[in-house]
Amino acid sequence: MARNYRQEYDRYQGTSAQKKRRAGRNAARRKMIASGQASVGDGKDVAHKDNNPLNNKSKNIKMEAKKSNRSFKRTKTARRA
């Protein structure tokens, strides 16, 4: 069975809540680039310490390797500091 990307977008990625979260992640990345902590194409992710992409305060975001940022188990509690 092939993956239905149109349906996936309509049901999840296209919802207003997910669009706001994606915009928050993009804003955090732009903020890190502007501050000089990240560069375009560096292969790293911007990690939100409290796991909330809408909270882009300087104390809540940090640069992290893609592997470590995407490998921890997601929970409702705050993640490692």
N, C-alpha and C positions, 0 to 999 in steps of 0.2 A: 504494500500500500504506500503510495506516495504522500509526502507531507503537503498539506494544503495551507500554503502561506497566506493566502487571502483570508481564509477563515481564521487563522491564528491572529492576524492583524486585527480583524474586525472584533474578535471576542476578547482579546487581551491587550495587544500593543496599541490599538487605536482608541482605547478608552481614555477619557479625559484625565483620570487619575494617573495612568501610566505615562501620558504625555507630560504631565507636570513633573513626575519623578525623573523622566529622561531629561527634561529641560534643566532640572536642578543638578543632575550629574554633569551636563554640559557646561553649566555656569561655574561649577566647582573647578572643572578642568581649565576653563578660561582664566579663572582667578589665580590658579597656580602658575599658569604660563605668564600672566602679567606680573606676578611677584618674583619670577625668575626661578621658582622651585621646580618647574617642569619645562620641557621643550617639546615641540612638535615632533612626533615620531620617536620618542625616547623609549617606547615599549613598556611604560609603567602605567599604573592606574592611580587615580585619586581615591583614597579610601576614606570613608566617613566613619569615624570612630563610634558614633552612636547608631550606625546603620540606617540613618535617615538622610536620603539624598536631598531633602529640602532644607536641611540645616547646613548652610555653607559658611559658618563662622570659622575664622582662622584656626581657633583651637580645636575644631572638630574635624578638620581635613588634613591628610598627610599623603605623601607619595609612598607607594608600595609596589613591589613587583607584582605583575599580573597573577603569577601562580599563587602567591600568598594571599592576595586580595580576593581571589575567586575560589579558594579552597576551604575556607573555614565554614563550619556548619551554621546556617542561618537560624537565629533564634529571636524571640521577641525581647530578650534582655540585651543590654548593651554588651558589645563585644570587647575584646582585649584592648587595652589602652595604648 
